[in-house]
Amino acid sequence: MASFASLNQKWALDLLMGCLKINGVTGKEAAIAKHVIATLINVGVSKNLIKYDKAHQEIPLPTECGNVIVTLPGNVKGPRLLFSTHLDTVPLCAGAVPVLKGKKITAAGQTALGGDNRTGVACLIYLAAKLMKENIPHPPITLLFTVREESGLFGARYLKPADLSNPTMGFNVDGRGPEGITIGAVGAERFEVEIFGKASHAGVYPEKGISSIMVASIALAKIQSDGWFGKIQKKEGEGTSNIGIFSGKDLTSAGDATNVVTDYVYLKGEARSHDSKFIKVIRQHYQQAFEFAANQVLDDQKKKAKIKFHYAQDYFPFKLKENEEVIAKTLKASTALGYDSILKTGNGGLDANWLVKHGIPTVTYGAGQNNIHTVDEFIDTDAFWRGCQFTIELTKGL
């Protein structure tokens, strides 16, 4: 890394490359969290201002550590600001080797890169370094590095707002660049379906069996034909849905032999919309379709499969009002830097969904990530640098 004395673009890129080299797939963030803390201390942040919270003890999936929270004092009076990003990457990033060529960072092999969200991580470390080194007028600031964002926004969901020292507004770094300011996003429900049929010999006594695979197939065919799968556009609302898992027990094969009527199937899916009520409508249509299908597949005694349908709110939709102070501050920073930023809503979940639910009005912008969750992922280094500069501008107090 370049000398700490020159916090220029090269220094920031070296910082980013260092973060990209560390594995930290969702749920396994301990190594990148330690790297972040060590780097923050190295740039001058007192270790007394850095802590882990206990969110990982509440998250219902194995998680190596809690969120990393840094509470920086201000040098001017003003309400506390929150800057957030997530530590984890999708599993496709495991083993990624970043390669910088020109103004683009890619992965050397057939993996995703991890710019989502190492760009945000490096951006916030750069922010801390600038505040430690230069006398930028700024109010108190909290930095939040969350865990398990990619597997369900769990770090943001299970944090305790009091641990953030009560910020009044938030800025979440997670996207392509500072020119697009996300002020709203969809909500989602996830659901699980278990179908309990009855096994029998498929050649000798097929009529004595109840095929869970056939029940699932009829249900999904009905969902498709009725227009409730994929992109959904109805008079009562718009949204999306998907079935992401179709398996047997413990995510093994649904069935294990062609001569046995399959007695068990497990499915997992989701419903999304900007309208909380319409999310429930989508999910209800799935539930009704599986109940309908169970009545279509009977054994020789007219018995049917048993359906267990479980669902839970994953995250809530939100849309900030355009007169919110956090939006005004964001647009002011954009104007100051000569950016032509636009306000938009997103169709993916963000940590901001839960931060807003926790009472912290939060906008989201980016720092260079592109083609995320694919082997074609890359980072635009100029956009990363613009994201860093934008973050600094947002901290400035009167």
TORKOL-4160 file (C-alpha; in steps of 0.2 Angstrom, whole numbers, padded with zeros to 4 digits, m for minus):
398
<pt num="1" X="0000" Y="0000" Z="0000"/>
<pt num="2" X="0006" Y="0018" Z="m0004"/>
<pt num="3" X="0011" Y="0029" Z="0010"/>
<pt num="4" X="m0002" Y="0034" Z="0022"/>
<pt num="5" X="0004" Y="0052" Z="0020"/>
<pt num="6" X="m0004" Y="0052" Z="0002"/>
<pt num="7" X="m0022" Y="0047" Z="0003"/>
<pt num="8" X="m0024" Y="0047" Z="m0016"/>
<pt num="9" X="m0032" Y="0036" Z="m0029"/>
<pt num="10" X="m0018" Y="0024" Z="m0029"/>
<pt num="11" X="m0018" Y="0022" Z="m0010"/>
<pt num="12" X="m0037" Y="0019" Z="m0011"/>
<pt num="13" X="m0035" Y="0006" Z="m0025"/>
<pt num="14" X="m0021" Y="m0003" Z="m0015"/>
<pt num="15" X="m0033" Y="m0003" Z="0000"/>
<pt num="16" X="m0047" Y="m0011" Z="m0011"/>
<pt num="17" X="m0035" Y="m0024" Z="m0019"/>
<pt num="18" X="m0030" Y="m0029" Z="m0001"/>
<pt num="19" X="m0049" Y="m0032" Z="0004"/>
<pt num="20" X="m0053" Y="m0041" Z="m0012"/>
<pt num="21" X="m0039" Y="m0054" Z="m0009"/>
<pt num="22" X="m0048" Y="m0060" Z="0008"/>
<pt num="23" X="m0061" Y="m0073" Z="0007"/>
<pt num="24" X="m0077" Y="m0069" Z="0016"/>
<pt num="25" X="m0092" Y="m0078" Z="0009"/>
<pt num="26" X="m0108" Y="m0075" Z="0018"/>
<pt num="27" X="m0108" Y="m0082" Z="0035"/>
<pt num="28" X="m0089" Y="m0083" Z="0036"/>
<pt num="29" X="m0084" Y="m0065" Z="0038"/>
<pt num="30" X="m0071" Y="m0067" Z="0052"/>
<pt num="31" X="m0056" Y="m0065" Z="0041"/>
<pt num="32" X="m0062" Y="m0049" Z="0032"/>
<pt num="33" X="m0069" Y="m0042" Z="0049"/>
<pt num="34" X="m0051" Y="m0044" Z="0057"/>
<pt num="35" X="m0043" Y="m0036" Z="0042"/>
<pt num="36" X="m0055" Y="m0021" Z="0042"/>
<pt num="37" X="m0052" Y="m0019" Z="0061"/>
<pt num="38" X="m0033" Y="m0020" Z="0059"/>
<pt num="39" X="m0033" Y="m0008" Z="0044"/>
<pt num="40" X="m0044" Y="0005" Z="0054"/>
<pt num="41" X="m0032" Y="0004" Z="0069"/>
<pt num="42" X="m0017" Y="0006" Z="0057"/>
<pt num="43" X="m0025" Y="0022" Z="0049"/>
<pt num="44" X="m0027" Y="0030" Z="0067"/>
<pt num="45" X="m0044" Y="0024" Z="0073"/>
<pt num="46" X="m0043" Y="0020" Z="0092"/>
<pt num="47" X="m0047" Y="0002" Z="0096"/>
<pt num="48" X="m0058" Y="0008" Z="0109"/>
<pt num="49" X="m0070" Y="0015" Z="0096"/>
<pt num="50" X="m0072" Y="m0002" Z="0087"/>
<pt num="51" X="m0082" Y="m0016" Z="0093"/>
<pt num="52" X="m0092" Y="m0032" Z="0087"/>
<pt num="53" X="m0110" Y="m0033" Z="0091"/>
<pt num="54" X="m0119" Y="m0049" Z="0095"/>
<pt num="55" X="m0130" Y="m0050" Z="0080"/>
<pt num="56" X="m0122" Y="m0067" Z="0075"/>
<pt num="57" X="m0130" Y="m0074" Z="0091"/>
<pt num="58" X="m0147" Y="m0070" Z="0085"/>
<pt num="59" X="m0145" Y="m0074" Z="0066"/>
<pt num="60" X="m0153" Y="m0091" Z="0063"/>
<pt num="61" X="m0139" Y="m0097" Z="0052"/>
<pt num="62" X="m0121" Y="m0101" Z="0057"/>
<pt num="63" X="m0111" Y="m0084" Z="0057"/>
<pt num="64" X="m0093" Y="m0082" Z="0062"/>
<pt num="65" X="m0094" Y="m0065" Z="0070"/>
<pt num="66" X="m0106" Y="m0050" Z="0073"/>
<pt num="67" X="m0107" Y="m0034" Z="0064"/>
<pt num="68" X="m0092" Y="m0022" Z="0066"/>
<pt num="69" X="m0097" Y="m0005" Z="0072"/>
<pt num="70" X="m0085" Y="0010" Z="0073"/>
<pt num="71" X="m0091" Y="0026" Z="0082"/>
<pt num="72" X="m0081" Y="0041" Z="0077"/>
<pt num="73" X="m0082" Y="0058" Z="0087"/>
<pt num="74" X="m0086" Y="0073" Z="0077"/>
<pt num="75" X="m0076" Y="0090" Z="0076"/>
<pt num="76" X="m0091" Y="0100" Z="0073"/>
<pt num="77" X="m0109" Y="0100" Z="0081"/>
<pt num="78" X="m0122" Y="0090" Z="0072"/>
<pt num="79" X="m0133" Y="0075" Z="0071"/>
<pt num="80" X="m0123" Y="0058" Z="0070"/>
<pt num="81" X="m0122" Y="0051" Z="0053"/>
<pt num="82" X="m0122" Y="0032" Z="0048"/>
<pt num="83" X="m0111" Y="0025" Z="0034"/>
<pt num="84" X="m0114" Y="0006" Z="0031"/>
<pt num="85" X="m0109" Y="m0008" Z="0020"/>
<pt num="86" X="m0108" Y="m0027" Z="0021"/>
<pt num="87" X="m0093" Y="m0038" Z="0023"/>
<pt num="88" X="m0099" Y="m0053" Z="0015"/>
<pt num="89" X="m0099" Y="m0059" Z="m0003"/>
<pt num="90" X="m0109" Y="m0072" Z="m0012"/>
<pt num="91" X="m0101" Y="m0090" Z="m0012"/>
<pt num="92" X="m0097" Y="m0088" Z="m0031"/>
<pt num="93" X="m0083" Y="m0077" Z="m0025"/>
<pt num="94" X="m0074" Y="m0090" Z="m0015"/>
<pt num="95" X="m0055" Y="m0091" Z="m0020"/>
<pt num="96" X="m0056" Y="m0075" Z="m0030"/>
<pt num="97" X="m0040" Y="m0068" Z="m0036"/>
<pt num="98" X="m0041" Y="m0049" Z="m0041"/>
<pt num="99" X="m0032" Y="m0043" Z="m0056"/>
<pt num="100" X="m0030" Y="m0024" Z="m0060"/>
<pt num="101" X="m0028" Y="m0020" Z="m0078"/>
<pt num="102" X="m0030" Y="m0002" Z="m0083"/>
<pt num="103" X="m0046" Y="0005" Z="m0075"/>
<pt num="104" X="m0054" Y="m0012" Z="m0072"/>
<pt num="105" X="m0052" Y="m0025" Z="m0059"/>
<pt num="106" X="m0058" Y="m0043" Z="m0063"/>
<pt num="107" X="m0056" Y="m0060" Z="m0056"/>
<pt num="108" X="m0042" Y="m0071" Z="m0063"/>
<pt num="109" X="m0052" Y="m0087" Z="m0063"/>
<pt num="110" X="m0069" Y="m0093" Z="m0065"/>
<pt num="111" X="m0076" Y="m0085" Z="m0049"/>
<pt num="112" X="m0085" Y="m0069" Z="m0046"/>
<pt num="113" X="m0074" Y="m0055" Z="m0040"/>
<pt num="114" X="m0082" Y="m0049" Z="m0023"/>
<pt num="115" X="m0083" Y="m0030" Z="m0028"/>
<pt num="116" X="m0100" Y="m0033" Z="m0020"/>
<pt num="117" X="m0096" Y="m0027" Z="m0007"/>
<pt num="118" X="m0077" Y="m0025" Z="m0005"/>
<pt num="119" X="m0079" Y="m0009" Z="m0014"/>
<pt num="120" X="m0090" Y="m0003" Z="0000"/>
<pt num="121" X="m0078" Y="m0009" Z="0013"/>
<pt num="122" X="m0063" Y="m0001" Z="0006"/>
<pt num="123" X="m0073" Y="0015" Z="0003"/>
<pt num="124" X="m0078" Y="0016" Z="0022"/>
<pt num="125" X="m0060" Y="0012" Z="0027"/>
<pt num="126" X="m0054" Y="0026" Z="0016"/>
<pt num="127" X="m0066" Y="0038" Z="0024"/>
<pt num="128" X="m0059" Y="0034" Z="0041"/>
<pt num="129" X="m0042" Y="0037" Z="0035"/>
<pt num="130" X="m0046" Y="0054" Z="0028"/>
<pt num="131" X="m0055" Y="0059" Z="0044"/>
<pt num="132" X="m0040" Y="0053" Z="0055"/>
<pt num="133" X="m0027" Y="0062" Z="0044"/>
<pt num="134" X="m0036" Y="0078" Z="0038"/>
<pt num="135" X="m0046" Y="0091" Z="0047"/>
<pt num="136" X="m0062" Y="0089" Z="0038"/>
<pt num="137" X="m0076" Y="0097" Z="0048"/>
<pt num="138" X="m0088" Y="0083" Z="0051"/>
<pt num="139" X="m0101" Y="0078" Z="0064"/>
<pt num="140" X="m0101" Y="0062" Z="0074"/>
<pt num="141" X="m0100" Y="0047" Z="0062"/>
<pt num="142" X="m0104" Y="0028" Z="0064"/>
<pt num="143" X="m0097" Y="0016" Z="0052"/>
<pt num="144" X="m0106" Y="m0001" Z="0051"/>
<pt num="145" X="m0099" Y="m0016" Z="0042"/>
<pt num="146" X="m0113" Y="m0030" Z="0042"/>
<pt num="147" X="m0113" Y="m0048" Z="0041"/>
<pt num="148" X="m0124" Y="m0060" Z="0031"/>
<pt num="149" X="m0131" Y="m0047" Z="0019"/>
<pt num="150" X="m0131" Y="m0059" Z="0004"/>
<pt num="151" X="m0140" Y="m0073" Z="0013"/>
<pt num="152" X="m0155" Y="m0062" Z="0019"/>
<pt num="153" X="m0149" Y="m0045" Z="0026"/>
<pt num="154" X="m0147" Y="m0054" Z="0043"/>
<pt num="155" X="m0133" Y="m0042" Z="0050"/>
<pt num="156" X="m0144" Y="m0027" Z="0047"/>
<pt num="157" X="m0160" Y="m0036" Z="0053"/>
<pt num="158" X="m0153" Y="m0042" Z="0070"/>
<pt num="159" X="m0142" Y="m0026" Z="0075"/>
<pt num="160" X="m0148" Y="m0016" Z="0089"/>
<pt num="161" X="m0150" Y="0002" Z="0084"/>
<pt num="162" X="m0144" Y="0008" Z="0101"/>
<pt num="163" X="m0127" Y="0000" Z="0097"/>
<pt num="164" X="m0125" Y="0013" Z="0082"/>
<pt num="165" X="m0126" Y="0028" Z="0095"/>
<pt num="166" X="m0143" Y="0034" Z="0087"/>
<pt num="167" X="m0138" Y="0041" Z="0070"/>
<pt num="168" X="m0152" Y="0052" Z="0062"/>
<pt num="169" X="m0148" Y="0047" Z="0044"/>
<pt num="170" X="m0139" Y="0034" Z="0035"/>
<pt num="171" X="m0129" Y="0031" Z="0019"/>
<pt num="172" X="m0127" Y="0013" Z="0013"/>
<pt num="173" X="m0112" Y="0010" Z="0000"/>
<pt num="174" X="m0118" Y="m0005" Z="m0011"/>
<pt num="175" X="m0120" Y="m0002" Z="m0030"/>
<pt num="176" X="m0112" Y="0004" Z="m0046"/>
<pt num="177" X="m0108" Y="0022" Z="m0042"/>
<pt num="178" X="m0113" Y="0038" Z="m0034"/>
<pt num="179" X="m0124" Y="0044" Z="m0049"/>
<pt num="180" X="m0138" Y="0032" Z="m0044"/>
<pt num="181" X="m0146" Y="0036" Z="m0027"/>
<pt num="182" X="m0158" Y="0022" Z="m0021"/>
<pt num="183" X="m0171" Y="0029" Z="m0010"/>
<pt num="184" X="m0183" Y="0014" Z="m0010"/>
<pt num="185" X="m0183" Y="m0005" Z="m0013"/>
<pt num="186" X="m0194" Y="m0020" Z="m0013"/>
<pt num="187" X="m0199" Y="m0031" Z="0001"/>
<pt num="188" X="m0199" Y="m0050" Z="0001"/>
<pt num="189" X="m0207" Y="m0065" Z="0009"/>
<pt num="190" X="m0198" Y="m0082" Z="0008"/>
<pt num="191" X="m0208" Y="m0098" Z="0009"/>
<pt num="192" X="m0205" Y="m0116" Z="0011"/>
<pt num="193" X="m0216" Y="m0130" Z="0005"/>
<pt num="194" X="m0215" Y="m0148" Z="0011"/>
<pt num="195" X="m0225" Y="m0161" Z="0002"/>
<pt num="196" X="m0228" Y="m0178" Z="0011"/>
<pt num="197" X="m0234" Y="m0191" Z="m0002"/>
<pt num="198" X="m0234" Y="m0210" Z="0000"/>
<pt num="199" X="m0221" Y="m0222" Z="m0007"/>
<pt num="200" X="m0225" Y="m0237" Z="m0017"/>
<pt num="201" X="m0218" Y="m0248" Z="m0031"/>
<pt num="202" X="m0220" Y="m0238" Z="m0047"/>
<pt num="203" X="m0221" Y="m0254" Z="m0057"/>
<pt num="204" X="m0232" Y="m0266" Z="m0047"/>
<pt num="205" X="m0243" Y="m0254" Z="m0037"/>
<pt num="206" X="m0241" Y="m0236" Z="m0043"/>
<pt num="207" X="m0260" Y="m0233" Z="m0039"/>
<pt num="208" X="m0256" Y="m0236" Z="m0020"/>
<pt num="209" X="m0243" Y="m0221" Z="m0021"/>
<pt num="210" X="m0245" Y="m0203" Z="m0019"/>
<pt num="211" X="m0232" Y="m0194" Z="m0030"/>
<pt num="212" X="m0225" Y="m0178" Z="m0021"/>
<pt num="213" X="m0216" Y="m0174" Z="m0037"/>
<pt num="214" X="m0232" Y="m0174" Z="m0047"/>
<pt num="215" X="m0241" Y="m0163" Z="m0033"/>
<pt num="216" X="m0227" Y="m0150" Z="m0034"/>
<pt num="217" X="m0227" Y="m0151" Z="m0053"/>
<pt num="218" X="m0246" Y="m0147" Z="m0054"/>
<pt num="219" X="m0244" Y="m0133" Z="m0042"/>
<pt num="220" X="m0230" Y="m0125" Z="m0051"/>
<pt num="221" X="m0239" Y="m0127" Z="m0068"/>
<pt num="222" X="m0254" Y="m0119" Z="m0061"/>
<pt num="223" X="m0243" Y="m0104" Z="m0054"/>
<pt num="224" X="m0236" Y="m0102" Z="m0071"/>
<pt num="225" X="m0252" Y="m0103" Z="m0081"/>
<pt num="226" X="m0261" Y="m0091" Z="m0069"/>
<pt num="227" X="m0247" Y="m0078" Z="m0071"/>
<pt num="228" X="m0240" Y="m0079" Z="m0053"/>
<pt num="229" X="m0222" Y="m0084" Z="m0058"/>
<pt num="230" X="m0207" Y="m0073" Z="m0063"/>
<pt num="231" X="m0212" Y="m0055" Z="m0067"/>
<pt num="232" X="m0230" Y="m0052" Z="m0061"/>
<pt num="233" X="m0241" Y="m0039" Z="m0067"/>
<pt num="234" X="m0259" Y="m0039" Z="m0061"/>
<pt num="235" X="m0273" Y="m0026" Z="m0058"/>
<pt num="236" X="m0270" Y="m0027" Z="m0040"/>
<pt num="237" X="m0251" Y="m0025" Z="m0041"/>
<pt num="238" X="m0234" Y="m0029" Z="m0048"/>
<pt num="239" X="m0220" Y="m0040" Z="m0041"/>
<pt num="240" X="m0209" Y="m0055" Z="m0044"/>
<pt num="241" X="m0208" Y="m0073" Z="m0038"/>
<pt num="242" X="m0197" Y="m0088" Z="m0039"/>
<pt num="243" X="m0194" Y="m0106" Z="m0034"/>
<pt num="244" X="m0175" Y="m0107" Z="m0030"/>
<pt num="245" X="m0175" Y="m0125" Z="m0022"/>
<pt num="246" X="m0183" Y="m0141" Z="m0027"/>
<pt num="247" X="m0176" Y="m0156" Z="m0018"/>
<pt num="248" X="m0179" Y="m0170" Z="m0006"/>
<pt num="249" X="m0173" Y="m0171" Z="0012"/>
<pt num="250" X="m0158" Y="m0162" Z="0017"/>
<pt num="251" X="m0157" Y="m0154" Z="m0001"/>
<pt num="252" X="m0153" Y="m0171" Z="m0008"/>
<pt num="253" X="m0162" Y="m0178" Z="m0023"/>
<pt num="254" X="m0181" Y="m0178" Z="m0023"/>
<pt num="255" X="m0183" Y="m0197" Z="m0024"/>
<pt num="256" X="m0169" Y="m0209" Z="m0026"/>
<pt num="257" X="m0176" Y="m0223" Z="m0038"/>
<pt num="258" X="m0187" Y="m0223" Z="m0054"/>
<pt num="259" X="m0196" Y="m0238" Z="m0048"/>
<pt num="260" X="m0202" Y="m0229" Z="m0032"/>
<pt num="261" X="m0216" Y="m0217" Z="m0031"/>
<pt num="262" X="m0208" Y="m0202" Z="m0023"/>
<pt num="263" X="m0215" Y="m0198" Z="m0006"/>
<pt num="264" X="m0207" Y="m0182" Z="m0001"/>
<pt num="265" X="m0202" Y="m0165" Z="m0009"/>
<pt num="266" X="m0195" Y="m0149" Z="m0002"/>
<pt num="267" X="m0197" Y="m0132" Z="m0011"/>
<pt num="268" X="m0191" Y="m0115" Z="m0006"/>
<pt num="269" X="m0196" Y="m0099" Z="m0015"/>
<pt num="270" X="m0199" Y="m0080" Z="m0013"/>
<pt num="271" X="m0211" Y="m0066" Z="m0017"/>
<pt num="272" X="m0206" Y="m0048" Z="m0019"/>
<pt num="273" X="m0215" Y="m0032" Z="m0022"/>
<pt num="274" X="m0214" Y="m0013" Z="m0017"/>
<pt num="275" X="m0231" Y="m0016" Z="m0010"/>
<pt num="276" X="m0232" Y="m0026" Z="0007"/>
<pt num="277" X="m0250" Y="m0031" Z="0004"/>
<pt num="278" X="m0246" Y="m0038" Z="m0014"/>
<pt num="279" X="m0231" Y="m0048" Z="m0007"/>
<pt num="280" X="m0244" Y="m0058" Z="0003"/>
<pt num="281" X="m0256" Y="m0059" Z="m0011"/>
<pt num="282" X="m0242" Y="m0068" Z="m0022"/>
<pt num="283" X="m0238" Y="m0079" Z="m0007"/>
<pt num="284" X="m0256" Y="m0084" Z="m0005"/>
<pt num="285" X="m0257" Y="m0089" Z="m0023"/>
<pt num="286" X="m0243" Y="m0101" Z="m0021"/>
<pt num="287" X="m0251" Y="m0108" Z="m0005"/>
<pt num="288" X="m0267" Y="m0111" Z="m0014"/>
<pt num="289" X="m0259" Y="m0119" Z="m0029"/>
<pt num="290" X="m0251" Y="m0132" Z="m0018"/>
<pt num="291" X="m0267" Y="m0136" Z="m0009"/>
<pt num="292" X="m0276" Y="m0137" Z="m0026"/>
<pt num="293" X="m0263" Y="m0149" Z="m0033"/>
<pt num="294" X="m0264" Y="m0160" Z="m0017"/>
<pt num="295" X="m0282" Y="m0163" Z="m0022"/>
<pt num="296" X="m0277" Y="m0169" Z="m0040"/>
<pt num="297" X="m0266" Y="m0183" Z="m0035"/>
<pt num="298" X="m0274" Y="m0197" Z="m0025"/>
<pt num="299" X="m0271" Y="m0215" Z="m0021"/>
<pt num="300" X="m0283" Y="m0229" Z="m0024"/>
<pt num="301" X="m0291" Y="m0225" Z="m0007"/>
<pt num="302" X="m0294" Y="m0207" Z="m0012"/>
<pt num="303" X="m0281" Y="m0201" Z="0000"/>
<pt num="304" X="m0270" Y="m0186" Z="m0004"/>
<pt num="305" X="m0253" Y="m0178" Z="0000"/>
<pt num="306" X="m0251" Y="m0168" Z="0016"/>
<pt num="307" X="m0244" Y="m0150" Z="0013"/>
<pt num="308" X="m0234" Y="m0140" Z="0025"/>
<pt num="309" X="m0232" Y="m0122" Z="0020"/>
<pt num="310" X="m0221" Y="m0110" Z="0030"/>
<pt num="311" X="m0218" Y="m0092" Z="0026"/>
<pt num="312" X="m0209" Y="m0077" Z="0035"/>
<pt num="313" X="m0206" Y="m0059" Z="0031"/>
<pt num="314" X="m0188" Y="m0058" Z="0024"/>
<pt num="315" X="m0187" Y="m0039" Z="0024"/>
<pt num="316" X="m0200" Y="m0024" Z="0022"/>
<pt num="317" X="m0201" Y="m0013" Z="0006"/>
<pt num="318" X="m0198" Y="0006" Z="0009"/>
<pt num="319" X="m0198" Y="0022" Z="m0001"/>
<pt num="320" X="m0191" Y="0038" Z="0007"/>
<pt num="321" X="m0201" Y="0054" Z="0004"/>
<pt num="322" X="m0191" Y="0065" Z="m0007"/>
<pt num="323" X="m0191" Y="0079" Z="0005"/>
<pt num="324" X="m0182" Y="0069" Z="0018"/>
<pt num="325" X="m0166" Y="0078" Z="0025"/>
<pt num="326" X="m0155" Y="0063" Z="0020"/>
<pt num="327" X="m0160" Y="0065" Z="0002"/>
<pt num="328" X="m0157" Y="0084" Z="0002"/>
<pt num="329" X="m0139" Y="0081" Z="0009"/>
<pt num="330" X="m0136" Y="0067" Z="m0004"/>
<pt num="331" X="m0141" Y="0078" Z="m0018"/>
<pt num="332" X="m0131" Y="0093" Z="m0011"/>
<pt num="333" X="m0115" Y="0082" Z="m0011"/>
<pt num="334" X="m0119" Y="0077" Z="m0029"/>
<pt num="335" X="m0120" Y="0095" Z="m0034"/>
<pt num="336" X="m0104" Y="0100" Z="m0025"/>
<pt num="337" X="m0095" Y="0087" Z="m0035"/>
<pt num="338" X="m0103" Y="0090" Z="m0051"/>
<pt num="339" X="m0112" Y="0073" Z="m0052"/>
<pt num="340" X="m0128" Y="0071" Z="m0061"/>
<pt num="341" X="m0136" Y="0059" Z="m0048"/>
<pt num="342" X="m0153" Y="0053" Z="m0050"/>
<pt num="343" X="m0166" Y="0046" Z="m0037"/>
<pt num="344" X="m0172" Y="0028" Z="m0040"/>
<pt num="345" X="m0180" Y="0013" Z="m0032"/>
<pt num="346" X="m0173" Y="m0005" Z="m0033"/>
<pt num="347" X="m0179" Y="m0022" Z="m0035"/>
<pt num="348" X="m0166" Y="m0030" Z="m0024"/>
<pt num="349" X="m0166" Y="m0031" Z="m0005"/>
<pt num="350" X="m0153" Y="m0019" Z="0004"/>
<pt num="351" X="m0147" Y="m0017" Z="0021"/>
<pt num="352" X="m0156" Y="0000" Z="0020"/>
<pt num="353" X="m0172" Y="m0010" Z="0020"/>
<pt num="354" X="m0169" Y="m0015" Z="0038"/>
<pt num="355" X="m0160" Y="0002" Z="0043"/>
<pt num="356" X="m0176" Y="0011" Z="0038"/>
<pt num="357" X="m0186" Y="m0001" Z="0048"/>
<pt num="358" X="m0175" Y="0002" Z="0063"/>
<pt num="359" X="m0179" Y="0021" Z="0061"/>
<pt num="360" X="m0164" Y="0027" Z="0051"/>
<pt num="361" X="m0168" Y="0035" Z="0035"/>
<pt num="362" X="m0155" Y="0028" Z="0023"/>
<pt num="363" X="m0150" Y="0030" Z="0005"/>
<pt num="364" X="m0139" Y="0018" Z="m0005"/>
<pt num="365" X="m0126" Y="0023" Z="m0018"/>
<pt num="366" X="m0111" Y="0013" Z="m0025"/>
<pt num="367" X="m0093" Y="0013" Z="m0028"/>
<pt num="368" X="m0089" Y="0004" Z="m0044"/>
<pt num="369" X="m0096" Y="m0014" Z="m0043"/>
<pt num="370" X="m0103" Y="m0021" Z="m0060"/>
<pt num="371" X="m0111" Y="m0038" Z="m0065"/>
<pt num="372" X="m0112" Y="m0044" Z="m0047"/>
<pt num="373" X="m0115" Y="m0062" Z="m0043"/>
<pt num="374" X="m0107" Y="m0068" Z="m0060"/>
<pt num="375" X="m0090" Y="m0073" Z="m0066"/>
<pt num="376" X="m0091" Y="m0058" Z="m0077"/>
<pt num="377" X="m0090" Y="m0046" Z="m0062"/>
<pt num="378" X="m0078" Y="m0031" Z="m0063"/>
<pt num="379" X="m0075" Y="m0015" Z="m0054"/>
<pt num="380" X="m0074" Y="0001" Z="m0063"/>
<pt num="381" X="m0059" Y="0010" Z="m0053"/>
<pt num="382" X="m0064" Y="0027" Z="m0058"/>
<pt num="383" X="m0082" Y="0024" Z="m0051"/>
<pt num="384" X="m0074" Y="0017" Z="m0035"/>
<pt num="385" X="m0064" Y="0033" Z="m0033"/>
<pt num="386" X="m0079" Y="0044" Z="m0037"/>
<pt num="387" X="m0088" Y="0034" Z="m0023"/>
<pt num="388" X="m0074" Y="0037" Z="m0011"/>
<pt num="389" X="m0075" Y="0056" Z="m0015"/>
<pt num="390" X="m0094" Y="0056" Z="m0013"/>
<pt num="391" X="m0093" Y="0048" Z="0004"/>
<pt num="392" X="m0080" Y="0061" Z="0010"/>
<pt num="393" X="m0092" Y="0075" Z="0004"/>
<pt num="394" X="m0107" Y="0067" Z="0013"/>
<pt num="395" X="m0098" Y="0068" Z="0029"/>
<pt num="396" X="m0094" Y="0087" Z="0029"/>
<pt num="397" X="m0103" Y="0097" Z="0042"/>
<pt num="398" X="m0106" Y="0116" Z="0042"/>
